[in-house]
Amino acid sequence: MILDFSYAKLTLSGMGIIPVMIDENLLVDNSFIVSKDFINKKLYNNSSMGSYIRINDEEETEINADFATIDIKSSIDKIQNFVKILQIQHQSLLVKECALKLVYHLNNKDAVQAAIKKRSKSEILNCKAIVYKKDAFELTMFECSPGRLHLSNVNTFKYIDGSKIAEFDVNIIDAESYEEILIQFLNTEFELNVGRAKLS
């Protein structure tokens, strides 16, 4: 069975975020999108309090910014490109925490049985989700629809003194190494035969 990669989401928390400057001009001027026509105008919001941008692309990219955080939900490549834009255009941004969330699905009732149902038997309460955690790695699993296993792993990095965005290591946005941990865990812990997803 093959992991079905759904999306990635990067959350940068820190200081020096100016929401009004995370706008459509930033994306066009730095070739993140080719024109403003790709912005969903019905949902677009940009003000001094916050910014929300939905892009009409294959990934349905979403960018959300306020005074404390910047989120981007998209493919790994586009997330990396967006961070590189911030490194050039918003060098005063100080990152205190970085969280990379990767969401997958397994369409296999045997996987659901092995990962959830055998581990969540109770005569009193129903178990809706199982969470595994070690160090910066956290994995949440639940059956999101019959025979479909939802897997969300979050990798969190904290910078006590902060990291200037210009010096931020884009290489930590490395889905393949985290996916390798996930696959090893599923195959070892639950005796599944899971293969790599096609990451975009």
C-alpha angles and dihedrals in degrees: 000000000000128000112244108219110215107175148315127233127194121197119192116191122190148089135304096044112150106191097195089062092058094082145127092276091059090055096045097042091052095044095246085131127013096229144358088254087084091064117097098235094192091063100032115119126172125169142130089271099051149333132225124182127179115190122206096227134122092271095045088231116209127195121189126178137178134157093285107033146027118204128189122182114191142089121324092251093053092046090053091048091051092051090051089054090052090050090059103034103033105036094153091066111114115204115213097169137013123195123185115195120194120189124199138167134210116204097204129109091206090058091051090049093049099041103036118010098047090049100043107053115143133153091206109040136021118237110226099179142007122216126198121188139181125166108311094347121092125175124193121190132184140148103258094181133357109302093358120113118205115208122187120178122186124194114195128194123188126201110200095196094029129249121246108239090232088061095040113128106237089190091078086072085081111142096176096064092047091047089053089057090049094050093046090051094049094046095044101037098040101023093238126149102228123170131202122282124234103253120205 
